Amino acid sequence: MDRGILEREPELELLASAAQQAADGAGAVALVFGEAGIGKSSLVGALPERLPGQARVLVGQCDDLATRRPLGPFRDLVGSVGADLARAVTEGADRHRVYESLHAELAVTPHPAVLVVEDVHWADEASLDALRFLVRRMDRLPALLVLTYRDDELHRGHPLRHLLGQVSRAPRVHRLPLARLSLDAVTELSAAGRLDPAQVYQVTSGNPFFVTEVLAAGGTRGVPPTVVDAVLARLRGLRPATVDALEQLAVVPSAVERRLVDALVTDGVAVLAEAEQRGLLTVTPERIAFRHELIRRAVADSVPAARRIELDRHVLAALVARPGADAARIVHHAARAGDLDAIARYGPDAARDAADAGAHREAAAQLRLVLRQRHRYGPAELAELLERHAVESYTIADTAAAVTAEREAVALRRSLGDILALGSDLRWLSRIHWWAGDADQAQAAAREAVAVLEHAGDDRLLALAVSNIAQLRMLSDRYSEAVEHAERAIVLARKADDSAILSHALNNLGTARWRGGDPDGRKQLEESLEVALGAGEVEHACRSYANLIWTLLDNLQYADADRFLPPALDLADRAEHLGFLTYLHVELALRRLAAADWEDAERHAEFGIHDFPPARCPALTVLARVRIRSGRPGAGELLAEAREIAVRTRELQRTGPVAAAQAEAAWLRGDADAVVAAAAPVHAQARHLSGVPYGAELGYWLTKAGHPVPTDDSDHPYALQARGHWREAAAVWKAAGCPYEHAAAFAESPHPADKLEALAELDVLGAEPLARRVRAELRRLGVRHIPRGPLAATRGNPGRLTERQLQVMRLLAQGLTNAEIAARLVVSVRTVDNHVRAVLGKLDAPTRRHVAVRAAELGLLPERET
């Protein structure tokens, strides 16, 4: 039996069933993952035998190139798919054409299609973009998308994680983690060779590939316990010409198309027959590939460095001689062969191809290679390459590289005396410094950009530079200055007839006016959105959405924010603007924090912790606040980093929430001095700004700590609480949909009955630190019967319930309906339906009535103390 198939019957049956359901209109995504050699390729390779004869199985492979081939796995489909898709992926520059062609290819009925993309952990950015497009639509396609990957290679910042996060939200997802073979399976495989299965198992640890290679080599006697040695044992006895051909093909990290095979294997393809018979290669009329990537690596790694360089030179020569050869492949082999001329010649084109395909990580990698040969270019050409590298690095949030490249470009343009290019580069440098969280440098570059372009005769460039000044002034809360610059930029943008810059300037004007206390500014911000959408300026539309939603959240206008969030996320997702998509997820995290949906808040905040500082800072703050309110450790470290980022930005929208979170944490642990130290400096800046909420909240915490502050006469609920109007504040919080803040305000009542009601809400939310303080206050008031709350064993969670599921379970136990639970927790009824199903399953409760019994048995319900 094939190495990856033994013990894989359940996975095969699931995939076959999912493919059949897809043919009936219930398309799905299947994730097949595990370590290298675990049998992922063998599993999907066996799938066609389980499908009806008319089913189509399309297989694309991602390659371990130094810089990935844009759309590599989809290019592998050429010859197996229709002409439209073949042309789209071959030309590659029009991403939307690629997406629509893929969609059309999979939409063919009535026969099911199974699209397999193997080793997606090596996928280029353009391929990941295409897969994101497909994932959003798979439930409406008669097809099954199968993605295989090595989960042990996914570090926290791996680009595949964004795609997997999107897959997790798809309606139909099948996860197939592949385990190593058992000792029984290895015993069965070893039986034919009469080998010691225990020794084989010890050497291979049950990895199917290792097992197969050791068995094929004749056992463990004389065979070292590594796959390299196992593979090399299978090479022994092959003719030298065959070994030479294998070594030549092994330096190509992908399946090798027939034309390239013919150019590289001068003795003809027949010389590979013996290697095919030994199971090393898979040979078709169109291409030749090693049966497993580990085989290719083992052969390639066994080749001495000097010979490997020569083999890469052969591949490079063959590719260069072919018209239309993939520039990325040329540069890969040029780098391996040390051909610096070829890198300098083909690298810029490879980078441009990658950027046109939306593969910005690959474009940046190509440009890094190119810029190592900077002495080969003249000053103007080098400046252009540096500008491109800066923009690509900015796009992928590699801010250090972006800043370095843009600074060098500025220096070159300055030396060349190119005023317009210098002004444009200075504006870019300002934007990149802001992206890196460096407010002072951003302001300096912005001022110089305007000075350079002021009399240069280009209204468009000047308009953008002036609007950039307005944006920075708005972000630093200098609203009157922002309005002045934005109005000038609008005049210049209209004169230049540039909708993108007009939208940019209207955005800055509207946001500055609105956050400065003028509610009419919202109209101009919404006009900015309309202009951007009407002109097809997706990036500017995303920025308008982001500023609209942020200000609505600050103003507690959550219903309006909920109206804008779905189209904003959809636009950023469809357009693959990952920076804005990340930022919008952080805004959604803030929204879920307000609703006390802490699990969901953390999930969305995770999108922002690996990206640029303006998103990382609020993401860290959300994660810290969840820990503060739920009583989990680690908030201090998160806030320390968030504060460091916030201070560098010099923006109140960053420093205010961080200071408020630090003050809240200090108050909950009873440290009044720490409350004052955290809140007082930022409160002094914020209390004069009427359009932002940070002054009200910080003033509230200072009042709680006994620190005198000027009276805030606003109607913000924190200002109401600071003035002692807890009941009015609680009503505002409840109307806004903020259950934690509502309970906290109610707990400020002097009446025990109100405090007990607040305590019940806090226990449902799992807000242990504040609940503990309320219990202490009730004891001081002489209340004897106080709910004990969750015990330590409960917090250890024997039912394996998430925090939100614990909340739902406790409300179920009280007899509330799903609609009542949804109203209490400020979530949709559909969300509650899903949580109820999960609770019933985890508690093994056949009906809702059994939940209280099972929860009591597990110690998950509050007890009462006297």
Secondary structure, DSSP 8 states (H G I E B T S, - for coil): --TTTTT-HHHHHHHHHHHHHHHTT--EEEEEE-STTSSHHHHHHHGGGGS-TT-EEEEEE----SS--TTHHHHTTTTTS-HHHHHHHHH-S-HHHHHHHHHHHHT--SS-EEEEEE-GGG--HHHHHHHHHHHTTGGGSSEEEEEEE-GGG--TT-THHHHHHHHHTSSSEEEEE-----HHHHHHHHGGGT--HHHHHHHHTT-HHHHHHHHHTTSSTT--SSHHHHHHHHHTTS-HHHHHHHHHHHTSSS-EEHHHHHHH-TT-GGGGHHHHHTTSEEE-SSEEEESSHHHHHHHHHHS-HHHHHHHHHHHHHHHHTSTT--HHHHHHHHHHHT-HHHHHHHHHHHHHHHHHTT-HHHHHHHHHHHHTTGGGS-HHHHHHHHHHHHHHHHHTT-HHHHHHHHHHHHHHHHHHT-HHHHHHHHHHHHHHHHHTT-HHHHHHHHHHHHHHHTTSS-HHHHHHHHHHHHHHHHHTT-HHHHHHHHHHHHHHHHHHT-HHHHHHHHHHHHHHHHHTT-TTHHHHHHHHHHHHHHHT-HHHHHHHHHHHHHHHHHTT-HHHHHHHHHHHHHHHHHTT-HHHHHHHHHHHHHHHHHTT-HHHHHHHHGGGTTS-HHHHHHHHHHHHHHHHHHT-S-HHHHHHHHHHHHHHHT-HHHHHHHHHHHHHHHHHTT-HHHHHHHHHHHHHHHTT-TTSSHHHHHHHHHHHTT-------S--HHHHHHTT-HHHHHHHHHHHT-HHHHHHHHTT-SSHHHHHHHHHHHHHHT-HHHHHHHHHHHHHTT---EEEE--HHHHH-TT---HHHHHHHHHHHTT--HHHHHHHHTS-HHHHHHHHHHHHHHTT-SSGGGHHHHHHHTT-S-EEE-
